């Protein structure tokens, strides 16, 4: 039985990219760079706690951010599943520099751990709800103390952004199946 592929919903911001999460990652970073995503998400999250409307001069930017990050989260969920079949290439540098400061040493070595940890703690629907809540609260002119915990999913999304950047920089390769030694001898 063939598995149904999850739609990445990229048609709004990158055209229709179907089935290949690595192509979506490339489109994601063609659309904008890592710093833009991290800064914009951080600003939008901060505005959730303010009475000012985020991007008041052009609130459509927040909607576009929502669309792009929703696709991003779907790709990250897919990468969680792909971690069994793919591995990230080793760092080309002998000196290990943690330029992506949100990642631990273990996560830096294997960025797929970030996706496993994030989706073990929160579901894809909870992450999408987080994005929706950030969109709603950052565009609201009313001071409201958001009931839900926005910081936990925020931290996970920042870590996923760093992990995807690391995967993009290093590249991935398929894990080759190990043949049991008994099969080789016979």
N, C-alpha and C positions, 0 to 999 in steps of 0.2 A: 504494500500500500504506500502510495506516495504522500509525503508530508506536505501540508499546505505551507507555502512560504508566507512569512509575515510581510505585509506591505510596509515599506519604509516611509511612505507618504512624502516623497521628495518633489512631487510635481509642482508644487507652489513655488519653491525656491531654487530647484536645480534641474528641472525637467523630470522625466519619468525614468528613474533608475530602479530596476527590479532585480532582486535576487542576490546581488553581490555586495556585501557590506563594505568591502574594501574599496569599491568604486564610489560608494556613498561617502566614505571617509575622505577620499580625494576631493570629491565635490564640496564637502563640508569645509575643507581648508582652502579651496579655491574661492569659495564664497566670502570667507573672512579668516583672519588668523586667530591663533589660540588666545593671544592677549585680548583681542576684541571680545571674544565669547566670555572669557573669565571676568573682564571688567564690566561688561554690560549686564551679565547675570548678577554680579555683586551689587551693582548700582540698583538694579530692579528689586533685588531682595531687600536692600536697605530702605528703599522707598515704600516698602510694605508697611513700615513702621512710622512713616511720616504723613503729614496732612497735605503735602504737595503731590501733584501728579507727576509721575516720571515721564520724561520726554514730552512735556506738555506742548512743545512746538510741533512735534510729530509723533503722536502716540502709536502710529502704525508700525514704527520700528520695534515696539514691544511685541506686537502681534507676529511680526516676521521672526523675531527672536524665538518666540514660542513655537512657531512652525518648524524652524530649523532644529531647535533643541528637542522637540518631540521626535523628529526623524532620528536625531542623534541617539536618543535613549533607546529607540527601537533597534538601532544598529548595535548598541552596547549589549542589549539583551541577546541579540543574535551572536555576538562575539563570546558571550558567556558559554553558549552551546558549542561554539567552534573551538573553544580552548582545549577540547579533547582531541582535536584533529590537527591543530596548528600550533606552532611555537614561534615566538619572536626571536629573530636573529640576535646573536650576541652583539654587544656594543663594539664598535670599531675601535674605540679609544681604549688604550690599556689603563688609562687613569679614569676611574669612575667618578664622574661629577654629577651631583644631584641637582641639575638645573631645574628639574620639575619638583619643586620643594614639597608638594603635597603628598608625594609617594614615599613609602618606607623603602628601605634597601631591598627587601624581599619583593615588593611590588615593582620596583625599578628593574629588578632582574627578570621578573615574569609579570608583565602588566595585565595578563588575563586574570590574575588574582583579584584585581580591583573590581572587575565585573562580577566575579563570583561572590565576593564579599557584599557588594552593593545589592545584588538581587537575592542574596540570602536574607538580608535584613529588610528590604522593601521590595514590593512587587513592581512590575512595569506600570501597572495602573496607579500605584501610589506615587511613583515618580511623575507620571503624566498629570496626576492631580496636583502635585507640588508645583509643576509649571503653570498649571491653570490658576492656582491660588496666587502665585507670584504675579501673574498677569493681572488678575482681578484687583489685588490689593495695591499694586504699584500704580494702577491707573485710577484708584479711588481717591477723591479729595477729602475723604473723612478719616479721622484718626481712629483706627480700629486696632485693637490688639488681636492679631491673628491667633485663633484658637489652636490650630495645628502647629506641630513642630516643623518649622521651615529650615532649621539649621542642619539637622541630620541629613535630609536629602540634598541640601545645598552642598555640604561637604562631599558627599558621594559623587555628585555631578562634577564638581571641581576635580576630584581625583580621576573620574572617568575621562574628562577632557585631557588631563595630563597623560593618562595611560594611552589614549588613542593617538595623541601626538607622538608618543614614544614608539608605538607600533608603526606609525606612518614613517617615522625617521629611520627605524631599523629594518622594517620589512618583516614579512612572515614566511615561513616555509611549512609544508605539510610534514607531519610526524610520520615517519616510515614505520610500518608495522614490523615488529621484530619477529623473526621466524624462530620458532623453538629449535634448539640445537639438535634435538632428536629428529626433526624433520629434515635437517640438512644432512645428517649422517646416513639416513636411509636413502 
